[in-house]
Each structure stands twice: as C-alpha cells, then as structure tokens.
Amino acid sequence: MKHIEPIENQTLFLEEIEEGAVLKNCEIDSNQERKLLSGAQFINCVFLFDDFSKTEILDCSFSHCEFSNFNFEKAILYRDTFTACKLLGTNFIQAGVKDTQFSDCLMTYVNFSDSKLTNVKFESNKLNESSFQHVQMKKVSFERSYIDGVDFSETALKAINLSSCEFTMIRIDVNLATGLKINQFQAASLISSFGIKVVD
C-alpha cells in the first residue's frame, strides 16, 4: 500500500486537493460556489469559508476540525467520518447523509431538519438542543450521547434506540414514536413531558 506524505501547515484551495490527500494543520479556502470533496483526510484544519451548501463530500474524514455555524444546507455527505469536531449550531437542513459517522463531536444546536439520514451513527456526541424535525431516518443510531432538548417533531422513531443516551427532556410526536427504545429512567422523564404524572 502506497504511503502518502501528509500536507502540513499550508494554505490551499479546496479545488486543489487531490483524492487521497492527507492534510494536517492546514488552512482551506475555496474560490468556487459549486464544491466537491472526495477521498481526503483533514486533521486539525481550518476552513476559511463557511458555506458548504449543495457541496458533495464523499469518502472524507475530518478530525479536530471547526465547523461551528457552517452551512451544509442541501449538501450530500456519503461515507464520511467526523471525529472530535466542533459543529455548534451547524446547519444540515435538507442534507442527504449516508453511511456517515459522527463521534466525540460538539453538536449542540445542530439542525438536521428536513434531511434524509441513512445508516448514520451518532456516537458519544453532545447533541443538546439539536433539531431533527421532519427527518427521514433509516438505520440511524444514537449511542452514549447527550441529547437533552433534542427536537424529533414530525420524525418517525421506529427502530431508534436512545437507551444509552442521556436526557431529561426530548420532543417527540407520540403517534410517530412506535418502536422507539428508551430505558426505564428515561421513560419517567418522557411521560412527565406530556403532562402525565406518575404517582406511587
């Protein structure tokens, strides 16, 4: 297997990045509205633009990168990984996300509303106050994540397992919650959020 020397401490344009490139501590800019990223690794990189709307991001990995308040509206993300990244308030509205994993990321206030998530794994993230309104979810998993205040309104939660996550309150539609899995401690919190009181 060919060893690829990483590109370190440089400023370069997104359009220059070749498939298979490994970038460390780089600054990334872009001079095109229509963007495509494929097969690259980004480690502790800084992006000098925040608009990834309609961008295709395929087979990429991002580690310790900053995406807070970035715009990924209508973006396509396939076979990507985000590890220890900051995605505070990031917009994924109407995005298509498939075969992608988010691990150890700060994702408070992230917005996935009206998106389509297929085979997406959220593991050990802080997702508090995030929005998953009207999302099409298929084979989506939430593991050991903080999800307090997450809004699942208008989203079917069949086969979704939240039992390893931590929350005191989430928003769901009861008529779309058939098949949702939670633990017994979460059940009491969820019941109380509907104004139902549990008495001894």
C-alpha positions in Angstrom: 0.0 0.0 0.0 1.4 3.4 -1.1 2.4 5.7 1.8 1.0 9.2 1.3 3.0 12.0 2.8 0.7 14.5 4.6 0.5 18.1 3.6 1.2 20.2 6.7 0.9 23.9 7.7 -0.1 25.2 4.3 -2.9 27.3 2.9 -4.6 25.9 -0.2 -7.8 25.9 -2.2 -10.3 23.2 -1.8 -10.3 22.8 -5.6 -6.5 21.8 -5.5 -7.0 18.9 -3.1 -6.5 15.6 -4.8 -8.2 12.4 -3.9 -6.1 10.5 -1.2 -4.6 13.7 0.2 -3.9 13.9 3.9 -3.9 17.4 5.3 -2.7 18.4 8.8 -2.9 21.9 10.4 -3.8 23.5 7.0 -6.0 26.4 6.1 -8.5 25.6 3.4 -10.1 28.2 1.1 -12.4 28.0 -1.9 -12.9 30.1 -5.0 -16.0 28.2 -6.4 -19.6 28.2 -5.4 -20.1 24.6 -6.5 -17.8 22.4 -4.4 -16.8 18.7 -4.4 -14.6 16.9 -1.9 -13.6 13.3 -2.4 -11.3 10.9 -0.6 -9.3 13.3 1.6 -8.4 13.4 5.3 -8.4 16.6 7.2 -6.7 16.8 10.6 -6.9 19.9 12.7 -7.6 22.0 9.7 -9.3 25.4 9.5 -11.7 26.3 6.7 -11.6 29.9 5.6 -15.2 29.8 4.3 -18.4 28.5 6.0 -20.7 27.8 3.1 -20.8 24.1 2.1 -24.4 24.3 0.8 -25.0 21.8 -2.1 -21.5 20.5 -1.7 -20.8 16.8 -2.3 -18.5 15.4 0.3 -17.6 11.7 -0.4 -15.2 9.3 1.4 -13.7 12.0 3.6 -12.6 12.1 7.2 -12.4 15.1 9.5 -10.7 15.1 12.8 -10.5 18.0 15.2 -11.9 20.5 12.7 -14.1 23.5 13.3 -17.5 23.7 11.6 -19.5 25.8 14.1 -22.3 27.8 12.4 -21.3 26.4 9.0 -23.9 25.9 6.3 -24.3 22.4 4.9 -27.8 23.0 3.6 -28.7 20.6 0.8 -25.2 19.1 0.9 -24.6 15.4 0.1 -22.4 13.5 2.6 -21.6 9.9 1.8 -19.2 7.6 3.6 -17.7 10.4 5.8 -16.4 10.5 9.4 -16.3 13.4 11.7 -14.3 12.8 14.9 -13.8 15.3 17.7 -15.1 18.2 15.5 -17.0 21.3 16.6 -20.3 21.6 14.8 -22.0 24.0 17.2 -25.1 25.4 15.5 -24.2 23.8 12.2 -27.0 23.8 9.5 -27.7 20.5 7.7 -31.2 21.4 6.6 -32.3 19.2 3.6 -29.0 17.5 3.5 -28.6 13.9 2.3 -26.3 12.0 4.7 -25.5 8.3 4.2 -23.0 5.8 5.6 -21.5 8.5 7.8 -20.4 8.7 11.4 -20.1 11.5 14.0 -18.0 10.6 17.0 -17.0 12.7 20.1 -18.3 15.9 18.4 -19.7 19.0 19.9 -23.1 19.3 18.1 -25.2 21.5 20.3 -27.9 23.4 18.4 -27.1 21.5 15.1 -30.0 21.5 12.7 -30.8 18.4 10.6 -34.4 19.4 9.9 -35.9 18.0 6.6 -32.8 16.0 6.0 -32.5 12.4 4.9 -30.3 10.2 7.1 -29.4 6.7 6.0 -27.0 4.4 8.0 -25.8 7.3 10.1 -24.1 6.8 13.5 -24.0 9.4 16.3 -21.6 8.1 19.0 -20.5 10.0 22.1 -21.6 13.4 20.9 -23.1 16.4 22.7 -26.3 16.9 20.7 -28.2 19.0 23.3 -30.9 21.3 21.9 -30.4 20.0 18.4 -33.2 19.7 15.8 -34.2 16.5 13.9 -37.6 17.8 12.8 -39.3 16.1 9.9 -36.2 13.9 9.2 -36.3 10.6 7.2 -34.3 8.2 9.3 -33.2 4.7 8.2 -30.7 2.7 10.2 -29.7 5.7 12.3 -28.1 5.0 15.7 -27.6 7.3 18.8 -25.1 5.8 21.2 -23.8 7.3 24.5 -24.7 10.8 23.5 -26.1 13.8 25.4 -29.5 14.6 23.7 -31.3 16.8 26.2 -33.7 19.1 24.5 -33.4 17.4 21.1 -36.5 18.0 18.9 -37.7 15.0 17.0 -41.0 16.5 16.0 -42.6 15.1 12.8 -40.0 12.4 12.7 -40.8 8.7 12.8 -38.7 7.0 15.5 -39.4 3.4 14.7 -36.3 1.2 15.5 -34.5 4.2 17.1 -32.7 3.2 20.3 -31.9 6.1 22.7 -31.4 3.9 25.8 -27.7 4.6 26.1 -28.1 8.3 25.8 -28.7 10.9 28.5 -31.6 13.3 28.5 -34.2 14.8 30.8 -36.5 16.0 28.1 -36.9 15.5 24.3 -39.6 16.5 21.9 -41.3 13.7 20.1 -44.7 13.0 18.4 -46.4 10.2 20.3 -48.1 9.0 17.1 -44.7 8.6 15.4 -42.9 7.1 18.4 -44.0 3.5 17.9 -40.9 1.3 18.1 -38.7 3.8 19.9 -36.5 2.2 22.5 -35.7 4.0 25.8 -34.7 2.8 29.3 -36.9 2.9 32.4 -35.3 6.0 33.8 -35.8 7.9 30.6 -39.5 6.7 30.5 -40.4 8.7 33.6 -38.9 11.9 32.1 -40.6 11.4 28.8 -44.0 10.7 30.4 -43.8 13.8 32.5 -43.0 15.9 29.4 -46.6 15.1 28.2 -48.0 16.4 31.4 -48.7 12.9 32.8 -47.9 12.4 36.5 -46.6 9.2 37.9 -47.7 8.5 41.4 -46.8 5.8 43.9 
